[in-house]
Amino acid sequence: MTKYYLLLITILYSCDMKNKLKEPIAEKIEKELSIHGDTRIDEYYWLNQRDNKKVINYLNDENSYRDEFMKDYKSLEEDIFLEIKSRIKEDDSSVPYLDNGYYYYTRYEKDKQYPIYCRKKGNLESDEEILIDVNIMSEGYEYFRVGDIEISPDDKVMAYSVDTLSRRIYTIHFMDLETRKIHKKNIKNTSGSITWANDNETIFYNTRNVETLRSEKVMKHNLNSSSKDVEIYFEEDETFSVYSYKTKTDKYIVIGSSATLSQEFRYLDANNPDGDFKIFQERINGLEYSISHYNDKWYIRTNKDGATNFKLMVCGENNTSSSNWKDYIPHREDVLFEDIEIFKNHMVVTERESGLRKVEIRPWDGGKSHYIQFNDEAYSVYSSTNVEIDSEKFRYSYSSMTTPNSVIEYDMNTKETDILKELEVLGGTFDKNNYVSRRVWAPSRDGKQVPISLVYRKDLFNNGENPLLLYGYGSYGITNNASFSSVRLSLLDRGFVYAIAHIRGSQYLGRGWYDDGKMFKKKNTFNDFIDSGKFLIKEGFSHKDKLFAMGGSAGGLLMGAVANMAPELFRGIVAGVPFVDVVTTMLDDDIPLTTFEYDEWGNPNNKDSYDYMLSYSPYDQVEEKDYPAIFITTGYHDSQVQYFEPAKWIARLRDRRTNKEPLLMYCNMDAGHGGASGRFEAYKETAMEYAFFISLLDN
């Protein structure tokens, strides 16, 4: 009785102290925003003043408040972080792959945060050559990320790109691999990608607009010339961005210019970098295509002729206009054609049917094609590193929600598989047989069936009693597959069920599933998520008072929308780098990524789009009502969702909510959209999120 009494007193005291904590209150400075005859008042607009001392102080106050509010769970955060870290093999390395006579791999050393990029010449018994030790190179930087590493065709020069601010603006450097000297010349403000021509001295790269961060130019740089870099292509249409690459056959340099619903390509003989690029097929609004080269032909994945789920077409090397394209793999109404991988004797096709990815092996000689067999009810499979075009083996990665990731090599002739590496889950407590993975289908309010992948620990599952974390994204056609996560075990081993709702806005059930969750159908995404949560409670996968939600970026928009639409459904929500101020952001074409997202959300300069976006924009729809507990994360240098969106959102939530559920925010003052750059640092934020959920179960 005495022990129980002391525990009760401790809890009551802790709750009382939390109630006495002073929440950060942002100053209100009203700004009128008017368009289409409508005026909105944004009292926290001033928070967009980056580097303003008042703004910095407010963000630091939010961090201090979170720390103080969660101080009773600080030890739990540390425990979870150490759990996550303890499951990961620190002295680990990737599976080596062969490229141009060298085996390349990445390895990590114990107690070090960053990767070491290496290669060995000829065979794996050769001496190791360290290309880049990021642990050394990153010294003195709060953030450091290597973007691309590309070796010249003669293996003598390494070009590599680095970002030291987390704005996804990279500087390209060059190292002479024979002398190990870094060239004095470097190239700033790039997207990070590097493409070598076949002359061993010319690279093509893409520059970013430093304000909008749009990749807008393709440039040419000659390593042995003192002349200025040459502008090859400038994309004038602000709804498009550019990129460049070399075909797997090494024959062509390709420039791609892409919007959501339209692409355009140019190509150049890689042996003639000073030549003129030829246009492949001029852009046509609504015509989507991508190109792969092999054996004097181009293979085109496209939606031409109304192929909603895409098909594969083919044309001659020099007859590339769409009038010359011929069907190679026809369109299928119930199968999403995703991609191809080119080999000398085979084409590997990835497609998606009923939500699951399938891999087909198709011999070029007309022999019988076949599919690789997978046995799990729900799984994740994707092409791994397949650089060598002459190889007879296809390398892929495979996992399920209960099966750790494996890198597998598949012999396309004999159908034999060789598991090159399976992820080790350290700590000695993980046994896949202790967990159950399922796929269920939730009815949405308009009659659609929404797939949900879920996993839980058998011995901790009690029908209708468990807490459940429901994850969602649902934008850009991005599909979250049912893959393994050792990080997630920290929840599963505490009795949580983890579920992924494959809501509209993804392409889980094909391109139509995406189209039905964007633009003027965006609310289907939110409804699907809410109805999935209700279904999981009804079916006993979650207790009605223990349903939690999580999403990041566009998934953070989802979190903001469902918090407004169904706040009573969720015990707590984590919104990572959330895109919540939809209308204001999409009206500002100086903000990064705005203009070429019109095809996803709409262009609010048009009244019909403005009205629809305003009707769900999380920041604009905050009302005086009870809200669930919410934990928001952001990065001060975020290049995609600016820090001020979540900062404004939490300020308005605090001002208008009618209850006292915790509203917390953590702003990483050194990181951007992807979080911290160190190997383990990002897991500290994960530990914060998990501890937040667990703390709510104690209250």
Buried (B, 14 or more C-beta within 10 A) or exposed (E): EEEEEEEEEEEEEBEEEBEEEEBBEBEEEEEEEEEBEEEBEBBBBBBBEEEEEEBBEBBEBBBEBBEEBBBBBEEBBEBBBEBBBBBBEBEBBBBBBBBEEBBBBBBBBEEBBBBBBBBBEEEEEEEBEEBBBBBEBBEEBBBBBBBBBBBBBEBBBBBBBBBBBBBBBBBBBBBEBEEEEEEEEEBEBBBBBBBBBBBBBBBBBBBBBEEBBBBBBBBBBBBEEEEEBBEBBEBEBBBBBBBBBBBBBBBBBBBBBBBBBBBBBBBBBBEEBEEEBEEBBEBBEEBBBBBBBBEEBBBBBBBBEEBBBBBBBBBEBEEBEBEBBEEBBEBBEEBBBBBBBBBEBBBBBBBBBEBBBBBBBBBEEEEEEEEBEBEBBBBBBBBBBBEBBEBBBBBBBBBBBBBBBBBBBBBBEEEEBEEBBBBEBEEEEBEEEBBBBBBBBBEBEEEBEBBBBBBBBEEBBEEEEBBBBBBBBBBBBBBBBBBBBBBBBBBBBBBBBBBBBBBBBBBBBBBBBBBBBBBEBBBBBBBBBBBBBBBBBEEEBBBEEBBBBBBBBBBBBBBBBBBBBBBEBBBBBBBBBBBBBBBBBBBBBEBBBBBBBBBBBBBBEEEEBBBBBBEBBBBBBBEEEEBBBBBBBBBBBBBBBBBBBBBBBBBBBBBEBEEEBBBBBBBBEBBBBBBBBBBBBBBBBBBBBBBBBBBBBEE
